[in-house]
Amino acid sequence: MRQIKICPDCSTEYFAHIERCADCGTPLLSPGENKAAQEAMERLMAQTVQNSVAIRKGDLKWIDELYHVVIDSGISCSVHVEDACNKGCCGDTWELLVSKEDAERAQKCIEEYFAEVHPEIRESQELVSEGKCPACSSPVGTNAVECSDCGLTLLIVEE
């Protein structure tokens, strides 16, 4: 019997000496490890979230993406839909729910995901923490509403 490894994300099979999936970069698992990981994921997805809070709202595609980010981090979550208005002008709003105890950890996982997908976010946050505009790097005050140099809105003021 030949030895193989499997990508837990895309199920591609590889020879045993290969360590990472060529398509998605995920570390490969033996068939037994892969089966155990899938069973653990199914148990996590089947858990009911008690004492839940909504940590994100949006369309189904967006919430589904974040659902998988949170589940892959080992945090139980669920998705709930708020029905659209009866007038037909609004679409359904989907919510990502986690327990109150896991909310902070789930938010951190989502922020880390954003930083991976959009590295420019981290760069912008660093510029802001240095008191600089994230668009043009001009100095801005801590209470500035917009950059005096490029006009970028830095703070949204609700009246």
C-alpha positions in Angstrom: 0.0 0.0 0.0 1.4 3.4 -0.9 1.7 6.1 1.7 -0.1 9.4 1.0 -1.0 12.6 2.7 -4.2 14.6 2.2 -4.9 18.3 2.2 -7.6 18.9 4.8 -8.9 22.0 2.9 -9.1 20.8 -0.7 -8.8 17.0 -0.3 -5.9 16.8 -2.8 -3.7 13.7 -2.3 0.1 13.9 -2.2 3.0 11.5 -1.8 4.0 11.1 1.9 7.2 13.1 1.6 5.4 16.3 0.7 4.5 18.6 3.6 2.3 21.4 2.2 -0.5 21.5 -0.4 0.7 23.1 -3.6 -2.7 24.7 -4.2 -3.5 26.3 -0.9 -0.4 25.9 1.2 -2.1 24.0 4.0 0.0 21.4 6.0 -0.9 17.9 4.8 -2.2 15.1 7.0 -2.1 11.4 7.0 -5.5 9.8 6.1 -6.1 9.0 9.7 -5.3 12.5 10.9 -7.5 14.0 8.1 -10.4 11.8 9.1 -10.1 12.8 12.8 -9.8 16.5 11.8 -13.0 16.3 9.7 -14.9 14.5 12.5 -13.8 17.2 15.0 -14.9 19.9 12.6 -18.3 18.3 12.1 -18.8 18.1 15.9 -17.8 21.8 16.3 -20.2 22.8 13.5 -23.0 20.8 15.0 -22.7 22.4 18.5 -25.4 24.8 19.5 -24.1 28.3 20.5 -25.4 29.2 23.9 -25.8 32.7 25.1 -24.9 34.1 21.7 -24.1 37.5 20.4 -23.8 38.8 16.8 -20.3 39.8 16.0 -20.8 40.6 12.3 -23.7 41.3 10.0 -23.8 41.2 6.2 -24.8 39.3 3.1 -24.7 35.5 3.1 -21.5 35.1 1.1 -19.6 37.4 3.5 -20.9 35.8 6.6 -20.3 32.3 5.3 -16.6 33.3 4.7 -16.3 34.6 8.2 -18.1 31.5 9.6 -15.4 29.3 8.1 -12.6 31.5 9.5 -14.1 31.3 13.0 -14.9 27.5 12.8 -11.4 26.8 11.5 -10.0 28.6 14.6 -11.9 26.1 16.8 -14.6 28.5 17.9 -18.2 27.3 17.8 -20.5 29.7 15.9 -23.7 29.8 13.9 -25.4 31.9 11.3 -28.8 33.5 11.7 -30.9 35.4 9.2 -32.9 38.5 9.9 -35.7 38.6 7.4 -36.0 41.5 5.0 -38.7 44.1 5.5 -42.1 43.4 4.1 -41.9 46.3 1.6 -39.4 44.5 -0.6 -36.8 47.2 -0.5 -34.3 45.5 1.8 -32.6 42.2 1.5 -32.1 39.6 4.3 -29.4 40.4 6.8 -27.2 37.5 8.0 -25.5 37.5 11.4 -22.5 35.5 12.6 -23.2 34.4 16.2 -20.8 33.2 18.8 -21.1 32.8 22.6 -20.4 35.9 24.7 -17.4 34.1 26.1 -15.9 33.5 22.7 -16.8 36.9 21.1 -13.4 38.6 21.8 -11.4 35.6 20.6 -13.6 35.3 17.4 -13.2 39.0 16.7 -9.4 38.6 17.0 -9.5 35.7 14.5 -11.5 37.8 12.0 -9.0 40.7 12.4 -6.1 38.3 11.8 -7.8 37.0 8.7 -8.4 40.5 7.4 -4.7 41.3 8.0 -3.7 38.2 6.0 -6.1 38.9 3.1 -5.4 42.6 3.1 -1.9 43.3 4.3 -2.4 47.0 3.6 -4.8 47.2 6.6 -1.9 46.5 9.0 0.2 49.1 7.3 -2.6 51.7 7.6 -3.1 50.9 11.3 0.7 51.4 11.9 0.6 54.8 10.2 -2.5 55.8 12.2 -0.8 54.7 15.4 2.2 57.0 14.4 -0.1 59.9 14.0 0.0 59.8 10.2 -2.6 59.7 7.4 -2.9 56.1 6.1 -3.3 57.4 2.5 -0.5 60.0 2.2 1.5 59.7 5.4 1.1 63.3 6.3 1.0 64.1 10.1 -2.6 64.3 11.5 -3.9 65.2 14.9 -5.4 62.5 17.1 -8.9 64.2 16.8 -8.6 65.0 13.1 -11.8 64.3 11.1 -10.0 64.4 7.8 -6.4 64.7 6.5 -5.6 68.3 5.8 -3.3 67.3 3.0 -5.2 64.7 0.9 -8.8 65.1 2.4 -9.1 61.4 3.5 -11.9 61.0 6.0 -10.3 59.7 9.2 -13.3 59.9 11.6 -17.0 59.6 10.8 -18.9 61.9 13.1 -22.6 61.1 13.6 -24.8 64.1 14.2 
